[in-house]
Each structure stands twice: as structure tokens, then as C-alpha cells.
Amino acid sequence: MTVFQFCNTQQKVAAKSKPILERAVESLFTENSSLPFQVLNAADLGCSSGPNSFSVMSTVIQSVENKCRELKCKTIPEFQFYLNNLLGNDFNTLFKGLTSFVSEKHKNVSCFVIGAPGSFHGRLFPRNTMHLVHSSYGVHWLSKVPIDLPINKGKIYISKTSPPAVREAYLAQFQQDFSLFLRSRAQEMVPNVGRVVLILHGRLSADPTSKDSYTSWELFSDAISHLVSKGVIDEERLDSFDVPYYTPSQEEVKEMIDKEGSFAVDLMETFAIDVGDKDIWSDATSCANSARSFTEPMISHHFGVEILDELYDKITDLIVQDFANQTEPDKIINIVVVLRRKDI
């Protein structure tokens, strides 16, 4: 069992994908039109409440500045950033960090930031207005648990013991959601100019029950099952809970992009991030805390807040056991995609 998905890998993923984002921004410029826009409209979809979104914004600004110097542009465009997440996101904490970001780090550029609450599975922005859309670790979250999902006994995601219909339902929901995501972005992007940069938690194998796809949700299933055995949670509550999450293969992502048809693929590749160190307790606690930060709302909604501390204590114990048995670092598989909006 591995637990890499729940460790705090965002900084490692951001560092690995940063050159790709830089090249995507630079590709907005052409030799024939060194400054193709007076205002660059960019969005971070599924933004966090912490500093990760500021890092994305900095990369965009610095990339534009570098390209403008290279092309000897007389002026630098203004920047309009849209930070998107669901309505329950802590936008207050996010925007408290804006003052220092704008006034200190990028005080020499005109930078405007707006919150854009709502689901990225639908439209968020006016037609033909967006130059750049970025989303890291968002698109593999589904809009909902798959419809007509059969009982997945003792599990909360696709597992070796799951009926084939569970895998089929999850894939169908991902296809529906990702297709809607692409159609929505296609209407919003500037034709033949707009770029979409996506980073997803993915898998290498065609098998969705492969080790690099499902094992962290297996850990959650084991922890919840432990509370079932103690009588803390009813078994029916476990069997009625499934996570709205899908880890696609690169082939599944490519198939949906081609089928939807609005975007050309400028780049698509996978990369692995090593996770874990020798400080077992420290790393296990970090992983458990990271897991809690984004799973607690759906866990507490379904099982109740009273079981949370005991559940995440058990998860920490399971992670410690897993790390103790490791012979090599865990790996998280990432799919990075750069899309260009085709001309209408």
C-alpha cells in the first residue's frame, strides 16, 4: 500500500511543471505580433487558499516580462487574474495575502485579481476573453459521485474487489465531466491564441486498479473499516460512501481531448514525483494532515464530525506502517497537458 497522493507534493509538482507553464505563456507571443494583447487574462482553476496560486501568478508575470525584454517590447501588458474554486473555498485567507504579493513582489506591473467562485465543470468567463487557463490537481476531481454506481462493498473507490461496473461508472463520469470542462473552456478562450495548462494526478497503467492509481483510497477504506469493526461507524455508511475522484491514464485524457475537438495538443507527458523520507513519524503526520485538509469536508458530511480525530489517527498509524515497510520512495504519477484553442 502506498500513500503518496496524500503527502504534500504540490510544491514538487509545481517546481517540475513550472518550465512547461513558462513555455506556454511565452507561446502566447509571436514574432509578427510581439505584444498581442494589452491585458493578459489568466485564470487558476481549483486554486488553493494558500500561496500556490501566488506562485502560478508570479510565474506568469515573470514569463511575460522575460519575453517582453527578449522582443524589446516598449510596454508590458496589464494582468487580470481570476482565482477560481467552489463557493466553500476560503477566499478570505487567499486574498489576505494579495497585498504583499501585488505591492511588494510585483509592484512595477499593473496586476488585478478577482475571485471567480463556481464549478469549473461549467462556464465561468465571457466568450473569447481568456488567454491562459491553469489548473493543477483539480480536473481529476469529479463533479459528483458516478450515477447508478453499484454497491462497492467495503471500498470507497475502484479496487481489486470492485465489480467491473464500478470501473465503468467512474470512467463514464470522468468522460462526461472532462468533456464539459473542455467545452466550457473552448467557449471562453481566445481562438488560436488561448492556452490551457492542466496537471492531473494520473496513472501509467491501463488498469485503474493498478498500484499507482487507487491505493491511497484503499488506505482510507481500511481506516474506515477499522472504525466499522469497532462499532463506531455502521457498515451501511461505509458501503454508501464513494469518492468523486478519478485517476485517468494519458490515453484516456488524449481520447477525450480528440473527441471534444476544440483544442490542439501542444504538449502531453507524464512525470513521477518521489515522496517520502527517513523521518517516518514526521512524514506520516505530514501526509495525514495533508489528507485531512482536503478530505475532511466530505468525510464529516457523510460520517459526522465526531469520528474525525479517531479516523485520521488511524490513517496516521497506517501511513507509519506503510513507510516502515518501504524499500524505495513512493511515486506520484502526474499528467501535464498544454492545449491550444483551435481557430474557429
Backbone torsions as a table, in degrees:
resi	resn	phi	psi	omega
1	MET	NA	134.3	175.3
2	THR	-119.7	160.1	-174.6
3	VAL	-130.6	23.3	-170.1
4	PHE	-61.4	-32.2	-175.7
5	GLN	-61.7	-28.9	-172.9
6	PHE	-94.1	-0.3	175.1
7	CYS	-81.1	160.8	-177.7
8	ASN	-80.9	85.0	-176.1
9	THR	-102.9	1.4	-172.8
10	GLN	-58.0	-40.1	-179.0
11	GLN	-66.7	-38.3	178.1
12	LYS	-66.5	-42.5	178.7
13	VAL	-64.5	-42.6	179.6
14	ALA	-62.6	-41.0	-179.9
15	ALA	-65.6	-39.8	-178.8
16	LYS	-68.9	-37.0	-175.9
17	SER	-92.0	-7.9	-177.5
18	LYS	-55.4	-46.6	179.0
19	PRO	-59.6	-31.1	179.1
20	ILE	-69.5	-42.7	176.7
21	LEU	-63.1	-40.6	178.7
22	GLU	-59.7	-46.1	-179.7
23	ARG	-65.7	-35.8	178.7
24	ALA	-64.3	-41.2	177.7
25	VAL	-64.6	-46.1	-179.1
26	GLU	-62.9	-28.7	-179.2
27	SER	-70.9	-11.7	175.4
28	LEU	-69.3	-21.8	179.1
29	PHE	-91.4	148.2	175.1
30	THR	-127.8	159.7	178.7
31	GLU	-65.5	-31.7	-177.9
32	ASN	-80.5	-22.1	-180.0
33	SER	-139.5	86.0	-172.2
34	SER	-64.5	-27.1	178.1
35	LEU	-128.8	81.9	-170.7
36	PRO	-75.9	-4.3	-179.5
37	PHE	-152.6	147.0	175.5
38	GLN	-85.7	-27.9	177.1
39	VAL	-129.2	126.0	176.0
40	LEU	-93.2	117.1	177.5
41	ASN	-94.9	117.9	-177.1
42	ALA	-133.2	147.1	-179.3
43	ALA	-131.8	144.3	171.8
44	ASP	-113.2	107.5	-175.0
45	LEU	-91.5	132.0	-175.7
46	GLY	73.4	36.8	-176.4
47	CYS	-65.1	157.7	177.6
48	SER	-88.0	177.6	173.9
49	SER	-92.2	-4.7	-176.3
50	GLY	-104.0	-154.2	-171.1
51	PRO	-82.1	-5.4	-175.9
52	ASN	-59.5	-38.9	179.7
53	SER	-66.2	-35.4	177.5
54	PHE	-64.7	-35.1	177.6
55	SER	-63.9	-42.0	177.5
56	VAL	-62.3	-45.3	180.0
57	MET	-61.6	-41.4	178.9
58	SER	-62.5	-42.3	179.2
59	THR	-61.0	-42.4	179.2
60	VAL	-63.3	-47.7	-178.7
61	ILE	-62.5	-46.8	-178.2
62	GLN	-65.4	-36.5	178.8
63	SER	-65.7	-41.2	177.7
64	VAL	-65.5	-43.8	179.2
65	GLU	-60.6	-43.1	179.8
66	ASN	-63.6	-43.1	-179.0
67	LYS	-67.8	-37.6	178.1
68	CYS	-64.7	-38.6	176.6
69	ARG	-65.2	-41.7	179.9
70	GLU	-62.1	-40.2	-177.4
71	LEU	-91.2	1.2	178.9
72	LYS	57.9	44.2	176.9
73	CYS	-68.5	142.2	-180.0
74	LYS	-76.1	-28.1	179.4
75	THR	-133.4	161.8	175.2
76	ILE	-110.0	136.1	-179.0
77	PRO	-65.2	159.0	170.5
78	GLU	-79.0	160.0	-176.3
79	PHE	-119.9	129.3	173.3
80	GLN	-118.8	110.7	-179.9
81	PHE	-104.5	137.7	175.1
82	TYR	-116.1	121.0	179.9
83	LEU	-103.5	117.5	-172.0
84	ASN	-114.0	139.0	165.9
85	ASN	-162.9	177.9	179.2
86	LEU	-66.5	165.1	-174.6
87	LEU	-59.4	-29.5	-178.2
88	GLY	-79.1	-2.8	-180.0
89	ASN	-65.0	149.5	-178.9
90	ASP	-83.1	77.8	179.9
91	PHE	-68.6	-27.4	179.5
92	ASN	-60.3	-48.5	178.5
93	THR	-62.6	-41.2	-179.6
94	LEU	-59.3	-48.3	-173.7
95	PHE	-78.1	-15.9	175.2
96	LYS	-65.2	-25.5	179.3
97	GLY	-84.9	-3.0	-174.7
98	LEU	-71.1	-33.4	-174.9
99	THR	-58.7	-50.4	-179.8
100	SER	-68.5	-34.3	-179.7
101	PHE	-63.6	-48.2	-175.4
102	VAL	-78.1	-46.2	-171.5
103	SER	-81.7	-22.1	-177.6
104	GLU	-107.7	-55.9	-172.7
105	LYS	-76.2	-33.8	-176.3
106	HIS	-132.0	49.0	-176.3
107	LYS	-73.3	-13.6	-177.3
108	ASN	-95.7	5.0	176.9
109	VAL	-123.2	156.8	175.4
110	SER	-87.7	110.8	-173.9
111	CYS	-130.0	124.8	-179.6
112	PHE	-122.1	140.1	-175.4
113	VAL	-130.6	132.6	-179.1
114	ILE	-131.0	139.5	171.9
115	GLY	-78.1	140.3	-179.5
116	ALA	-129.6	74.1	-177.6
117	PRO	-69.3	144.8	178.8
118	GLY	141.3	171.4	-179.2
119	SER	-84.2	131.8	177.4
120	PHE	-77.8	2.9	173.4
121	HIS	-79.9	1.4	173.9
122	GLY	-137.3	-172.8	-179.1
123	ARG	-68.2	142.7	177.4
124	LEU	-127.1	-26.2	-171.1
125	PHE	-132.4	161.1	177.7
126	PRO	-63.3	161.7	-179.3
127	ARG	-63.7	141.9	169.7
128	ASN	56.0	36.2	-176.3
129	THR	-116.4	-20.7	-170.9
130	MET	-94.6	132.2	176.5
131	HIS	-92.9	-33.6	-175.3
132	LEU	-145.1	131.3	172.9
133	VAL	-126.2	130.2	-179.4
134	HIS	-123.8	139.8	174.2
135	SER	-147.9	120.4	178.8
136	SER	-115.7	120.3	177.4
137	TYR	61.5	40.8	177.4
138	GLY	-120.0	-42.5	-167.8
139	VAL	-71.3	-18.5	176.9
140	HIS	-78.8	-7.8	171.0
141	TRP	-80.7	130.7	-178.6
142	LEU	-84.8	159.4	178.2
143	SER	-70.3	-21.9	-179.9
144	LYS	-167.8	166.1	173.0
145	VAL	-64.8	139.0	-177.6
146	PRO	-51.9	139.2	179.0
147	ILE	-69.4	145.2	177.3
148	ASP	57.6	35.1	177.3
149	LEU	-71.4	125.2	178.0
150	PRO	-68.1	165.2	178.4
151	ILE	-60.5	125.9	-177.2
152	ASN	-107.8	77.3	-165.1
153	LYS	-52.0	116.9	174.5
154	GLY	73.4	7.5	-177.3
155	LYS	-128.2	160.3	179.1
156	ILE	-121.1	3.0	178.3
157	TYR	-154.7	178.8	178.6
158	ILE	-58.8	129.8	-176.8
159	SER	-138.5	168.1	176.8
160	LYS	-58.4	-29.7	-177.6
161	THR	-94.0	-0.1	-178.0
162	SER	-73.7	143.5	173.1
163	PRO	-61.0	149.2	178.7
164	PRO	-53.4	-30.5	-179.0
165	ALA	-64.7	-24.6	177.7
166	VAL	-67.2	-47.4	178.4
167	ARG	-60.7	-43.1	-178.2
168	GLU	-64.6	-38.8	-179.7
169	ALA	-67.8	-41.1	178.5
170	TYR	-64.6	-44.1	179.1
171	LEU	-62.6	-42.3	-179.6
172	ALA	-63.0	-39.6	179.5
173	GLN	-68.0	-40.2	176.7
174	PHE	-62.2	-44.4	179.9
175	GLN	-60.7	-42.6	179.2
176	GLN	-64.1	-46.8	-176.8
177	ASP	-69.5	-43.1	-177.2
178	PHE	-69.3	-35.8	176.6
179	SER	-63.9	-42.4	177.9
180	LEU	-65.8	-39.0	176.2
181	PHE	-58.4	-47.4	-178.7
182	LEU	-66.1	-42.2	179.3
183	ARG	-63.0	-40.0	-179.9
184	SER	-65.4	-45.3	179.7
185	ARG	-66.8	-35.3	-178.3
186	ALA	-60.1	-37.3	179.5
187	GLN	-71.7	-27.6	-174.3
188	GLU	-89.0	-25.4	-173.8
189	MET	-79.2	148.5	173.4
190	VAL	-68.3	122.8	-175.9
191	PRO	-57.6	137.9	175.3
192	ASN	63.2	7.8	179.4
193	VAL	-127.5	-49.3	-172.7
194	GLY	-57.9	138.5	178.1
195	ARG	-118.8	141.5	175.5
196	VAL	-119.1	124.2	179.1
197	VAL	-113.5	117.6	-177.3
198	LEU	-120.3	137.0	172.6
199	ILE	-125.2	119.6	-176.8
200	LEU	-120.8	149.2	165.1
201	HIS	-73.0	118.7	-175.5
202	GLY	-126.5	-165.4	178.1
203	ARG	-142.9	157.3	178.2
204	LEU	-90.4	-35.0	-174.9
205	SER	-80.8	153.2	172.4
206	ALA	-72.9	-16.5	-177.4
207	ASP	-87.7	116.2	-179.1
208	PRO	-69.6	-8.7	175.5
209	THR	-99.8	14.6	177.7
210	SER	-68.5	163.3	-174.9
211	LYS	-58.6	-34.0	-175.5
212	ASP	-83.9	6.8	-174.8
213	SER	-114.7	-47.5	-162.7
214	TYR	-117.7	-7.8	-163.5
215	THR	-67.3	-29.1	178.0
216	SER	-69.9	-33.8	174.1
217	TRP	-71.3	-26.9	172.2
218	GLU	-61.6	-39.4	178.7
219	LEU	-61.9	-43.8	177.6
220	PHE	-62.4	-41.5	177.5
221	SER	-59.2	-42.4	180.0
222	ASP	-64.5	-40.6	-179.7
223	ALA	-66.7	-42.4	178.7
224	ILE	-67.6	-39.6	177.5
225	SER	-60.8	-35.7	176.9
226	HIS	-61.2	-41.6	178.6
227	LEU	-71.1	-30.0	173.7
228	VAL	-63.5	-44.3	-179.2
229	SER	-64.0	-26.0	178.6
230	LYS	-88.8	-4.2	-179.4
231	GLY	81.2	9.7	179.7
232	VAL	-76.4	-34.3	179.7
233	ILE	-124.3	139.0	174.8
234	ASP	-72.0	141.8	-179.5
235	GLU	-59.3	-35.1	-179.8
236	GLU	-63.4	-31.7	178.8
237	ARG	-67.0	-38.3	176.6
238	LEU	-65.5	-46.3	-175.4
239	ASP	-69.4	-16.6	179.6
240	SER	-99.2	8.2	-178.0
241	PHE	-113.3	126.9	176.0
242	ASP	-139.3	145.7	-175.8
243	VAL	-88.1	140.8	177.7
244	PRO	-85.3	74.6	-169.2
245	TYR	-150.1	141.2	176.2
246	TYR	-144.9	129.4	179.3
247	THR	-98.6	99.7	-174.2
248	PRO	-83.6	161.9	168.7
249	SER	-88.7	163.4	178.2
250	GLN	-60.7	-36.1	-179.0
251	GLU	-65.5	-38.8	179.1
252	GLU	-67.1	-39.0	177.4
253	VAL	-64.5	-46.9	-178.7
254	LYS	-62.6	-40.7	-179.2
255	GLU	-60.0	-42.3	-178.4
256	MET	-71.8	-36.1	177.1
257	ILE	-62.9	-45.8	179.4
258	ASP	-64.1	-40.6	-177.3
259	LYS	-68.5	-40.5	179.8
260	GLU	-68.5	-42.3	165.6
261	GLY	87.9	-2.5	-175.8
262	SER	-85.4	-16.9	-172.3
263	PHE	-123.9	145.4	168.8
264	ALA	-96.8	143.2	-179.7
265	VAL	-88.4	111.0	175.3
266	ASP	-81.0	-31.6	-179.8
267	LEU	-158.4	141.1	171.7
268	MET	-151.6	123.2	179.7
269	GLU	-155.3	165.9	175.2
270	THR	-115.3	151.5	172.2
271	PHE	-147.2	152.8	-178.5
272	ALA	-108.5	144.9	175.8
273	ILE	-117.1	127.1	175.0
274	ASP	-77.5	137.4	-179.5
275	VAL	-133.1	141.4	176.4
276	GLY	116.5	148.0	175.6
277	ASP	-142.4	-172.8	-174.2
278	LYS	-82.0	-15.0	179.6
279	ASP	-83.7	84.4	-168.3
280	ILE	-59.7	-50.4	-176.3
281	TRP	-65.4	-42.8	-179.3
282	SER	-63.1	-45.8	-178.2
283	ASP	-69.0	-39.1	178.7
284	ALA	-63.2	-42.4	178.2
285	THR	-63.9	-41.3	178.1
286	SER	-61.3	-43.4	179.7
287	CYS	-64.1	-44.0	-179.5
288	ALA	-63.8	-41.5	178.7
289	ASN	-65.3	-39.4	177.3
290	SER	-63.6	-42.4	177.9
291	ALA	-61.2	-42.3	-177.8
292	ARG	-65.1	-34.6	-174.7
293	SER	-61.0	-31.9	-177.8
294	PHE	-116.3	-4.4	177.8
295	THR	-107.1	-18.3	-175.2
296	GLU	-57.9	-42.3	-178.6
297	PRO	-57.9	-46.1	-177.9
298	MET	-75.5	-30.4	177.1
299	ILE	-67.2	-48.2	-177.9
300	SER	-66.7	-34.8	179.0
301	HIS	-62.8	-38.5	-175.6
302	HIS	-89.0	-41.5	-173.0
303	PHE	-104.6	-15.1	-178.3
304	GLY	98.7	150.3	-175.5
305	VAL	-72.2	-20.6	-173.7
306	GLU	-69.8	-17.9	-178.0
307	ILE	-97.1	-2.8	-169.5
308	LEU	-62.2	-51.4	-175.8
309	ASP	-60.9	-44.5	-179.6
310	GLU	-66.0	-38.2	179.9
311	LEU	-64.0	-48.9	-176.3
312	TYR	-74.2	-24.4	170.8
313	ASP	-64.9	-40.8	178.4
314	LYS	-67.1	-38.8	177.6
315	ILE	-61.7	-42.2	177.3
316	THR	-59.4	-44.0	178.6
317	ASP	-60.7	-41.7	-179.9
318	LEU	-66.7	-37.1	178.1
319	ILE	-66.2	-41.8	177.7
320	VAL	-58.2	-45.1	178.0
321	GLN	-60.8	-41.9	-179.4
322	ASP	-63.7	-47.3	-179.3
323	PHE	-63.4	-36.6	-178.8
324	ALA	-65.5	-26.5	-177.8
325	ASN	-95.5	0.3	-178.1
326	GLN	-70.1	140.1	171.2
327	THR	-106.6	-14.2	177.3
328	GLU	-154.0	160.7	-177.2
329	PRO	-61.2	146.4	171.1
330	ASP	-66.5	159.6	178.6
331	LYS	-131.1	139.6	171.4
332	ILE	-110.0	129.7	-177.9
333	ILE	-92.8	129.9	-178.7
334	ASN	-122.1	141.6	172.8
335	ILE	-111.3	125.6	176.9
336	VAL	-116.6	133.5	-175.2
337	VAL	-132.5	134.5	171.1
338	VAL	-117.5	119.8	-177.8
339	LEU	-113.2	144.2	175.4
340	ARG	-116.5	128.2	179.0
341	ARG	-66.1	124.1	178.7
342	LYS	-68.6	157.6	176.6
343	ASP	-68.1	141.8	-179.2
344	ILE	-80.2	NA	NA
